[in-house]
Amino acid sequence: AMAGGLEPHLEALRRELPGPAVLSVLVALIAVAITFLIWRFVQGRKSSRKAVLLLGLCDAGKTLLFARLLSGRYRHTQTSITDSSAVYRLSQDKSTNVTLIDLPGHESLRLQFLERFKAAARAIVFVVDSVAFQREVKDVAEFLYQVLVDSTVLRNAPALLIACNKQDVTMAKSAKLIQQQLEKELNTLRVTRSAAPSSLDGSATGGPAQLGKKGKDFDFSQLPMKVEFVECSARGSKGEEGEADLEDLEKWLVKVA
């Protein structure tokens, strides 16, 4: 009798519930809405990061490159002990701009300045002295390793460009060779750091010791950010009176802006 009394109510409830097809459409619409909200959140975080950081060792040519991008003119530079920043307007779209920040390359300063600006980084240009590279490869790899295992850098995954500078000099190493050597040195660093106690990792920012994919030799394609290499010359082939060779770098800046 009780079941019979509930039957009309159950039937009414069944009539109000959507059919399987309608329910599937509703689920699909909810999934699309959630995906859109996540995408908007990620894009919002990315658009709030407008800085392009110029990193590298001392004398890699960061400051001259910074000056050339902003004014096109040659400028005598000296080792920086603080950051310099300026708005860089992209030539192809005057309404689009990024903030270039030139960070000191001195060993005692570079990590503390990276700590200050890393959260705002939309992209990173890591400048390498292509002439002194063979002599400095271990130091270059050490600094680059510290950047790549930083927890904030890994989470935000800013686009990364390795700018192989000073290509106007005959003895400059090619971008391809620099990439191969860096991958080899970073792989060695990964092995030694993974074997060492975490307190010796050298990363004050909480980044993990493991770089790339475990069990495989390191290469840049294993990183969460897109990594590209370009050859450039902030000085230019004609010296102070000539123009810099930064065309590929400028195209990359347009792409990541």
Disulfide bonds with the S-S distance in Angstrom:
none
